[in-house]
Amino acid sequence: MYKVQKRGGSMEDFDRNKVIAGVVRAGGTPEDAQKVVAEVEAWLPTVVQDNMVASTEIRAKALSVLGQVNPDVAKQFEGYKKEG
């Protein structure tokens, strides 16, 4: 399991459901979300260092893939900033 370093420095396990939920919240379909998470999961092994990846890197990759899958939803996703 890959570890994700959050902006505040805390660590948590990678959770594919968080990527899916983010895409759906931005207006994507479940199918869009599945395409994005599949690409993110395929990409993770190529970028992790010491089994860890920054949450900002995951977000950037998800946004990049979503831009190809559904550009309108990507704009909404890009504008979403988690509070806290």
Contact map, one row per residue, 1 for C-alpha under 8 A:
111000000000110000000000000000000000000000000000001000000000000000000000000000000000
111100000000110000000000000000000000000000000001001110000000000000000000000000000000
111110000011110000000000000000000000000000000000001110000000000000000000000000000000
011111000011110000000000000000000000000000000000000111100000000000000000000000000000
001111101111000000000000000000000000000000000000000111100000000000000000000000000000
000111111111000000000000000000000000000000000000000001110000000000000000000000000000
000011111100000000000000000000000000000000000000000001110000000000000000000000000000
000001111100000000000000000000000000000000000000000000000000000000000000000000000000
000011111110000000000000000000000000000000000000000000000000000000000000000000000000
000011111111000000000000000000000000000000000000000000000000000000000000000000000000
001111001111100000000000000000000000000000000000000000000000000000000000000000000000
001111000111110000000000000000000000000000000000000000000000000000000000000000000000
111100000011111000000000000000000000000000000000000000000000000000000000000000000000
111100000001111100000000000000000000000000000000000000000000000000000000000000000000
000000000000111111100000000000000000000000000000000000000000000000000000000000000000
000000000000011111110000000000000000100010000000000000000000000000000000000000000000
000000000000001111111000000000000000000000000000000000000000000000000000000000000000
000000000000001111111100000000000000000000000000000000000000000000000000000000000000
000000000000001111111110000000001001100000000000000000000000010000000000000000000000
000000000000000111111111000001001101100000000000000000000000000000000000000000000000
000000000000000011111111100000001000000000000000000000000000000000000000000000000000
000000000000000001111111110000000000000000000000000000000000000000000000000010000000
000000000000000000111111111110011000000000000000000000000000000000000000100010000000
000000000000000000011111111111001000000000000000000000000000000000000000000000000000
000000000000000000001111111100000000000000000000000000000000000000000000000000000000
000000000000000000000111111100000000000000000000000000000000000000000000110110010000
000000000000000000000011111110000000000000000000000000000000000000000000100100000000
000000000000000000000011111111111000000000000000000000000000000000000100100000000000
000000000000000000000011001111111000000000000000000000000000000000000000000000000000
000000000000000000010001000111111100000000000000000000000000000000000000000000000000
000000000000000000000000000111111110000000000000000000000000000000000000000000000000
000000000000000000000010000111111111000000000000000000000000000001001100000000000000
000000000000000000111011000111111111100000000000000000000000000000000000000000000000
000000000000000000010000000001111111110000000000000000000000000000000000000000000000
000000000000000000000000000000111111111000000000000000000000000000001000000000000000
000000000000000000110000000000011111111100000000000000000000010011001000000000000000
000000000000000100110000000000001111111110000000000000000000010000000000000000000000
000000000000000000000000000000000111111111000000000000000000000000000000000000000000
000000000000000000000000000000000011111111100000000000000000010010000000000000000000
000000000000000000000000000000000001111111110000000000000100110000000000000000000000
000000000000000100000000000000000000111111111000000000000000000000000000000000000000
000000000000000000000000000000000000011111111000000000000000000000000000000000000000
000000000000000000000000000000000000001111111110000000000000000000000000000000000000
000000000000000000000000000000000000000111111111000010000000000000000000000000000000
000000000000000000000000000000000000000011111111000000000000000000000000000000000000
000000000000000000000000000000000000000000111111000000000000000000000000000000000000
000000000000000000000000000000000000000000111111100010000000000000000000000000000000
010000000000000000000000000000000000000000011111111110000000000000000000000000000000
000000000000000000000000000000000000000000000011111110000000000000000000000000000000
000000000000000000000000000000000000000000000001111100000000000000000000000000000000
111000000000000000000000000000000000000000000001111110000000000000000000000000000000
011110000000000000000000000000000000000000000001111111000000000000000000000000000000
011110000000000000000000000000000000000000010011101111101100000000000000000000000000
000111100000000000000000000000000000000000000000000111111100000000000000000000000000
000111100000000000000000000000000000000000000000000011111110000000000000000000000000
000001100000000000000000000000000000000000000000000001111111000000000000000000000000
000000000000000000000000000000000000000000000000000011111111100000000000000000000000
000000000000000000000000000000000000000100000000000011111111110000000000000000000000
000000000000000000000000000000000000000000000000000000111111111000000000000000000000
000000000000000000000000000000000000000000000000000000011111111100000000000000000000
000000000000000000000000000000000000000100000000000000001111111110000000000000000000
000000000000000000100000000000000001101100000000000000000111111111000000000000000000
000000000000000000000000000000000000000000000000000000000011111111100000010011000000
000000000000000000000000000000000000000000000000000000000001111111110000010000000000
000000000000000000000000000000000001001000000000000000000000111111111000000000000000
000000000000000000000000000000010001000000000000000000000000011111111110110000000000
000000000000000000000000000000000000000000000000000000000000001111111111111000000000
000000000000000000000000000000000000000000000000000000000000000111111110000000000000
000000000000000000000000000000010011000000000000000000000000000011111110000000000000
000000000000000000000000000100010000000000000000000000000000000001111111110000000000
000000000000000000000000000000000000000000000000000000000000000001111111111000000000
000000000000000000000000000000000000000000000000000000000000000000100111111100000000
000000000000000000000010011100000000000000000000000000000000000001100111111110000000
000000000000000000000000010000000000000000000000000000000000001101100111111111000000
000000000000000000000000000000000000000000000000000000000000000000100011111111100000
000000000000000000000000011000000000000000000000000000000000000000000001111111110000
000000000000000000000110010000000000000000000000000000000000001000000000111111110000
000000000000000000000000000000000000000000000000000000000000001000000000011111111000
000000000000000000000000000000000000000000000000000000000000000000000000001111111000
000000000000000000000000010000000000000000000000000000000000000000000000000111111100
000000000000000000000000000000000000000000000000000000000000000000000000000001111110
000000000000000000000000000000000000000000000000000000000000000000000000000000011111
000000000000000000000000000000000000000000000000000000000000000000000000000000001111
000000000000000000000000000000000000000000000000000000000000000000000000000000000111
